[in-house]
Amino acid sequence: SIGSSPAVASDGTIYVASTDSHVYAVDPEGEIQWSYKGDSNFYRSSPAIASDGTIYVGGSDEHLHAINPDGSPRWTYRARGPIRGSPAIDRHGTIYFGALDRRLYAVNTDGTERWVLPLSVSNSPSIGADGTIYVGGQGVSAVDPSGSVRWTYAPNGGPTTPLLGADGTIYVAGVNKSVVSALDAQGRLLWDYQTRNTLLGSPAIGLDGTILATSVDGTLRALIETDVRNGGYDGSP
């Protein structure tokens, strides 16, 4: 089975990780170009593609795998726990990812360790325009590129991968509390929207600024931020 999202390169190549111990490169017509195995029993991390074409993916073997565009191995970095979330890459090429050992890792493009921060990361990091790394775990945390925590907003209840708005607003879905939250760049709560049903996945933003969230009751909710701020919602879709 394929338990991760595909990643699409600028040339149209599709990369996908599978529980059959392989990462695949598929062309736009659906033909497999190559497969990479490594030492992982399975991959559930969605691949991330760097500007130079390197593919990064985390494995159950507690390693971050760097794969060349032709499918050959470049290097592996040993973490201290299995890696489930997708890595995030900043403009300098630094790779950030969380592992099940409750740590956030920063790794250089040559596979050397930059820093390791004890911080619960239950999903994939997001990177702001100023290089700040945002992660969801026990709460939402903003981390400086040097590896120090700037702030943590805790009451969200098992937040998903943070979604960054064009104006710097941070949107997260608190799975345990069934709430969509918006935070400013300093970690202050702007608003909460209670759904009353368990949320699935991270929110998304439409081109017109509409915030979209899905839940286990089969509902897709579209929220207009100005209405949420002004109390225009009563909790119904």
Salt bridges, closest charged atoms under 4 A:
ASP20 OD1 - HIS22 ND1 3.79
ASP52 OD2 - ARG74 NH1 3.36
ASP61 OD2 - HIS63 ND1 3.69
ASP61 OD2 - HIS65 NE2 3.03
GLU62 OE1 - ARG78 NH2 3.15
ASP101 OD2 - ARG103 NH1 3.28
ASP130 OD2 - ARG150 NH1 3.61
ASP144 OD1 - ARG150 NH2 2.72
ASP184 OD2 - ARG188 NE 2.73
GLU225 OE2 - ARG229 NH2 3.32
